[in-house]
Amino acid sequence: MTANLEVARKLLADAPNVVSFSGAGLSAESGIATFRDPDGVWKQVDPTVYASAQGFQSQPTAVSAWYAARRRTLADTTPNDAHRALARSGWQSHITQNVDNLLERAGAPNVVHLHGTLDSDRCHAGCGYVVAVDLARPPSLSTCPDCGAMLRPNVVWFGEMLPASAWATAESAIQRADVAVVIGTSAEVWPAAGLIAEARKVISVNTERTYAGRWATVELIGSAATILPMLVTAADPNIR
């Protein structure tokens, strides 16, 4: 990896505008389960029930209880060295497919959540009501005070559109960037993965080779918590 690391360092040193694009692998080292790995979340529960509007409509109590457990787990989770490196990187934007708030808790600015976040609920009927959620004390199934419909986690489920404002912000950031550092994503989830193809240059960081490699200028195989601190320090020697 040494030669590729030097190539990546040179790319970053010469790039005035850098963005990160992260997937589940970024938070895996904090103990947050990934979704598509052999022992991932979708091997444990049925995504057609727990990640679809239809599943929530048919089993709202079970789905709400499952998300409450995920929220309590997240409340007890801390950012890892990769999150902290991104927070001090000085890079312009941090686009993520993750629904946790570990980047924000590490201190990263300009975080763009393509798939929503677990730290809020929204109206299932789409009236526009959104409310913050205490992850340590998540609510049980409740109703929207504006229209009476059920409240659901403010995340994007299968078959749903990505938030238009988040998409527009992410696409603009990618198109302006000189380099996109793509971290911990299989690049199999669309349309989010399509943003990688729009980047001018791509540094891919993952524990194994993924579809993101088709767009990569350089691939770094290994732990994000190990690699990202080295990349950030190399990009700016004054950052420690």
GIVEN-V373775 format. One record per residue. RES is the residue in one letter. PSI is psi in degrees with one decimal (none if undefined). BURIAL is I if it has 16 or more other ideal C-beta (glycine too) atoms within 10 Angstrom, else O. D_FIRST is the distance of its C-alpha to the first C-alpha in Angstrom with 1 decimal. Layout:
res->RES psi->PSI burial->BURIAL d_first->D_FIRST
res->RES psi->PSI burial->BURIAL d_first->D_FIRST
This chain:
res->M psi->-15.5 burial->O d_first->0.0
res->T psi->-45.4 burial->O d_first->3.8
res->A psi->-44.7 burial->O d_first->5.7
res->N psi->-34.9 burial->I d_first->5.3
res->L psi->-39.3 burial->I d_first->6.0
res->E psi->-37.7 burial->O d_first->8.8
res->V psi->-44.5 burial->O d_first->10.0
res->A psi->-41.3 burial->I d_first->10.4
res->R psi->-41.2 burial->I d_first->12.1
res->K psi->-41.7 burial->O d_first->14.3
res->L psi->-44.9 burial->I d_first->15.3
res->L psi->-38.2 burial->I d_first->16.4
res->A psi->-29.8 burial->O d_first->18.2
res->D psi->2.8 burial->O d_first->20.2
res->A psi->113.4 burial->I d_first->21.0
res->P psi->-21.2 burial->O d_first->24.3
res->N psi->112.2 burial->O d_first->24.2
res->V psi->140.0 burial->I d_first->21.4
res->V psi->156.1 burial->I d_first->21.9
res->S psi->152.0 burial->I d_first->20.0
res->F psi->112.5 burial->I d_first->20.7
res->S psi->153.2 burial->I d_first->20.3
res->G psi->-163.4 burial->I d_first->21.3
res->A psi->-28.9 burial->I d_first->22.1
res->G psi->-24.7 burial->I d_first->18.6
res->L psi->-40.3 burial->I d_first->18.9
res->S psi->-6.2 burial->I d_first->22.0
res->A psi->-35.8 burial->I d_first->21.2
res->E psi->-6.1 burial->I d_first->20.0
res->S psi->-0.6 burial->I d_first->23.4
res->G psi->6.6 burial->O d_first->25.1
res->I psi->121.8 burial->I d_first->26.0
res->A psi->140.9 burial->I d_first->26.1
res->T psi->174.9 burial->I d_first->24.4
res->F psi->-38.3 burial->I d_first->26.8
res->R psi->-0.2 burial->O d_first->25.5
res->D psi->163.5 burial->O d_first->23.5
res->P psi->-29.8 burial->O d_first->25.6
res->D psi->25.0 burial->O d_first->27.0
res->G psi->179.5 burial->O d_first->27.1
res->V psi->-42.7 burial->I d_first->30.1
res->W psi->-3.0 burial->O d_first->31.5
res->K psi->-15.0 burial->O d_first->31.8
res->Q psi->-34.8 burial->O d_first->34.0
res->V psi->162.3 burial->O d_first->36.3
res->D psi->113.8 burial->O d_first->37.6
res->P psi->-23.4 burial->O d_first->36.1
res->T psi->-19.3 burial->O d_first->39.3
res->V psi->-48.5 burial->O d_first->41.1
res->Y psi->0.5 burial->I d_first->38.8
res->A psi->42.4 burial->I d_first->37.1
res->S psi->150.8 burial->I d_first->39.9
res->A psi->-36.1 burial->O d_first->43.0
res->Q psi->-40.6 burial->O d_first->45.1
res->G psi->-41.9 burial->I d_first->43.8
res->F psi->-41.2 burial->I d_first->44.5
res->Q psi->-36.9 burial->O d_first->47.9
res->S psi->-29.6 burial->O d_first->48.8
res->Q psi->60.3 burial->O d_first->47.4
res->P psi->-36.7 burial->O d_first->47.1
res->T psi->-44.9 burial->O d_first->47.8
res->A psi->-43.1 burial->O d_first->45.1
res->V psi->-42.9 burial->I d_first->42.5
res->S psi->-40.0 burial->I d_first->43.4
res->A psi->-38.5 burial->O d_first->43.2
res->W psi->-42.6 burial->I d_first->39.7
res->Y psi->-32.6 burial->I d_first->38.4
res->A psi->-40.8 burial->I d_first->40.3
res->A psi->-41.0 burial->O d_first->38.3
res->R psi->-40.0 burial->I d_first->35.0
res->R psi->-41.6 burial->I d_first->36.2
res->R psi->-38.2 burial->O d_first->37.2
res->T psi->-44.3 burial->O d_first->33.8
res->L psi->-37.4 burial->I d_first->32.1
res->A psi->-30.3 burial->O d_first->34.6
res->D psi->5.1 burial->O d_first->33.4
res->T psi->144.8 burial->I d_first->29.7
res->T psi->151.0 burial->O d_first->27.9
res->P psi->149.1 burial->I d_first->25.0
res->N psi->-176.5 burial->I d_first->21.6
res->D psi->-26.6 burial->I d_first->19.2
res->A psi->-45.0 burial->I d_first->17.7
res->H psi->-44.9 burial->I d_first->21.3
res->R psi->-35.5 burial->I d_first->22.1
res->A psi->-43.4 burial->I d_first->19.3
res->L psi->-38.0 burial->I d_first->20.4
res->A psi->-32.8 burial->I d_first->24.0
res->R psi->7.2 burial->I d_first->23.5
res->S psi->-29.6 burial->I d_first->21.2
res->G psi->5.2 burial->O d_first->24.3
res->W psi->153.0 burial->I d_first->23.0
res->Q psi->-38.0 burial->I d_first->26.1
res->S psi->155.5 burial->I d_first->26.0
res->H psi->97.3 burial->I d_first->24.3
res->I psi->131.0 burial->I d_first->25.1
res->T psi->146.0 burial->I d_first->24.9
res->Q psi->-8.1 burial->I d_first->26.0
res->N psi->146.5 burial->I d_first->26.5
res->V psi->4.5 burial->I d_first->30.1
res->D psi->173.6 burial->I d_first->29.5
res->N psi->29.0 burial->I d_first->30.1
res->L psi->-32.0 burial->I d_first->27.2
res->L psi->-45.7 burial->I d_first->25.9
res->E psi->-41.1 burial->I d_first->29.5
res->R psi->-25.0 burial->O d_first->30.0
res->A psi->-15.1 burial->I d_first->26.9
res->G psi->10.9 burial->O d_first->28.7
res->A psi->134.3 burial->I d_first->26.8
res->P psi->167.3 burial->O d_first->29.3
res->N psi->50.3 burial->O d_first->29.8
res->V psi->130.0 burial->I d_first->28.6
res->V psi->114.5 burial->I d_first->29.5
res->H psi->106.7 burial->I d_first->30.1
res->L psi->-28.1 burial->I d_first->30.2
res->H psi->19.9 burial->I d_first->31.5
res->G psi->-172.2 burial->I d_first->33.8
res->T psi->150.9 burial->I d_first->33.8
res->L psi->-12.2 burial->I d_first->35.2
res->D psi->20.5 burial->I d_first->36.9
res->S psi->158.1 burial->O d_first->39.8
res->D psi->157.5 burial->I d_first->42.2
res->R psi->165.0 burial->I d_first->43.9
res->C psi->128.1 burial->I d_first->47.0
res->H psi->-23.9 burial->I d_first->46.6
res->A psi->-8.2 burial->O d_first->49.3
res->G psi->28.6 burial->O d_first->47.5
res->C psi->-11.3 burial->O d_first->50.1
res->G psi->-6.3 burial->O d_first->47.5
res->Y psi->131.1 burial->I d_first->47.9
res->V psi->139.1 burial->O d_first->44.8
res->V psi->140.2 burial->O d_first->44.8
res->A psi->150.3 burial->O d_first->42.3
res->V psi->134.4 burial->I d_first->41.6
res->D psi->110.9 burial->O d_first->41.3
res->L psi->-31.5 burial->I d_first->38.3
res->A psi->-24.0 burial->O d_first->39.8
res->R psi->67.1 burial->O d_first->43.2
res->P psi->148.4 burial->I d_first->42.7
res->P psi->157.7 burial->O d_first->45.9
res->S psi->-179.2 burial->O d_first->47.4
res->L psi->127.3 burial->I d_first->48.3
res->S psi->175.3 burial->O d_first->50.3
res->T psi->155.7 burial->O d_first->51.9
res->C psi->127.6 burial->I d_first->51.6
res->P psi->-15.8 burial->O d_first->54.2
res->D psi->-40.1 burial->O d_first->54.7
res->C psi->-7.7 burial->O d_first->55.3
res->G psi->-4.1 burial->O d_first->55.4
res->A psi->167.8 burial->O d_first->52.5
res->M psi->148.0 burial->I d_first->49.9
res->L psi->143.7 burial->I d_first->46.9
res->R psi->162.0 burial->I d_first->43.5
res->P psi->142.5 burial->I d_first->39.9
res->N psi->59.8 burial->I d_first->38.8
res->V psi->162.6 burial->I d_first->35.9
res->V psi->123.2 burial->I d_first->35.4
res->W psi->168.5 burial->I d_first->36.4
res->F psi->136.1 burial->O d_first->36.1
res->G psi->-2.2 burial->O d_first->38.4
res->E psi->154.1 burial->O d_first->38.6
res->M psi->148.0 burial->O d_first->37.7
res->L psi->151.7 burial->I d_first->35.0
res->P psi->125.9 burial->I d_first->36.7
res->A psi->-40.9 burial->O d_first->37.8
res->S psi->-40.4 burial->O d_first->37.3
res->A psi->-41.5 burial->I d_first->33.7
res->W psi->-47.0 burial->I d_first->32.8
res->A psi->-41.1 burial->O d_first->34.4
res->T psi->-44.0 burial->I d_first->32.7
res->A psi->-44.1 burial->I d_first->29.2
res->E psi->-41.3 burial->I d_first->29.8
res->S psi->-42.3 burial->O d_first->31.1
res->A psi->-42.7 burial->I d_first->28.2
res->I psi->-44.0 burial->I d_first->25.7
res->Q psi->-28.9 burial->O d_first->27.8
res->R psi->-22.3 burial->O d_first->28.1
res->A psi->144.6 burial->I d_first->24.4
res->D psi->-35.6 burial->I d_first->22.4
res->V psi->138.5 burial->I d_first->19.1
res->A psi->125.1 burial->I d_first->18.8
res->V psi->111.5 burial->I d_first->16.0
res->V psi->120.8 burial->I d_first->16.4
res->I psi->124.1 burial->I d_first->15.7
res->G psi->33.5 burial->I d_first->16.6
res->T psi->141.6 burial->I d_first->18.8
res->S psi->-15.3 burial->I d_first->19.5
res->A psi->33.8 burial->I d_first->21.1
res->E psi->-9.0 burial->O d_first->24.1
res->V psi->116.2 burial->I d_first->26.7
res->W psi->151.2 burial->O d_first->28.7
res->P psi->-4.1 burial->O d_first->29.9
res->A psi->-42.2 burial->I d_first->27.3
res->A psi->-25.5 burial->I d_first->24.4
res->G psi->-21.7 burial->O d_first->26.3
res->L psi->-33.2 burial->I d_first->25.5
res->I psi->-37.7 burial->I d_first->21.9
res->A psi->-19.7 burial->O d_first->23.4
res->E psi->-10.6 burial->O d_first->25.4
res->A psi->146.2 burial->I d_first->22.5
res->R psi->-48.9 burial->O d_first->22.2
res->K psi->145.3 burial->I d_first->18.4
res->V psi->130.0 burial->I d_first->16.0
res->I psi->117.4 burial->I d_first->12.7
res->S psi->128.2 burial->I d_first->12.2
res->V psi->117.5 burial->I d_first->11.0
res->N psi->163.4 burial->I d_first->11.9
res->T psi->-13.5 burial->O d_first->11.8
res->E psi->167.7 burial->O d_first->12.2
res->R psi->138.6 burial->O d_first->12.8
res->T psi->179.8 burial->I d_first->16.0
res->Y psi->-21.6 burial->O d_first->18.6
res->A psi->-24.2 burial->I d_first->17.1
res->G psi->-22.4 burial->I d_first->14.7
res->R psi->-23.3 burial->O d_first->17.8
res->W psi->-2.3 burial->I d_first->18.1
res->A psi->133.6 burial->I d_first->14.5
res->T psi->-37.5 burial->I d_first->13.9
res->V psi->140.8 burial->I d_first->10.2
res->E psi->134.3 burial->I d_first->8.6
res->L psi->115.1 burial->I d_first->6.4
res->I psi->118.0 burial->O d_first->7.0
res->G psi->-171.0 burial->O d_first->8.6
res->S psi->127.9 burial->I d_first->11.6
res->A psi->-34.4 burial->I d_first->13.0
res->A psi->-21.4 burial->I d_first->15.1
res->T psi->-44.5 burial->O d_first->12.2
res->I psi->-44.7 burial->I d_first->10.1
res->L psi->-42.0 burial->I d_first->13.3
res->P psi->-34.3 burial->I d_first->15.0
res->M psi->-38.4 burial->O d_first->12.3
res->L psi->-42.8 burial->I d_first->12.6
res->V psi->-42.9 burial->I d_first->16.4
res->T psi->-37.5 burial->I d_first->16.9
res->A psi->-35.7 burial->I d_first->15.2
res->A psi->-34.8 burial->I d_first->17.3
res->D psi->101.5 burial->O d_first->20.4
res->P psi->-18.5 burial->O d_first->20.5
res->N psi->-11.9 burial->O d_first->23.8
res->I psi->128.5 burial->O d_first->22.3
res->R psi->none burial->O d_first->21.8
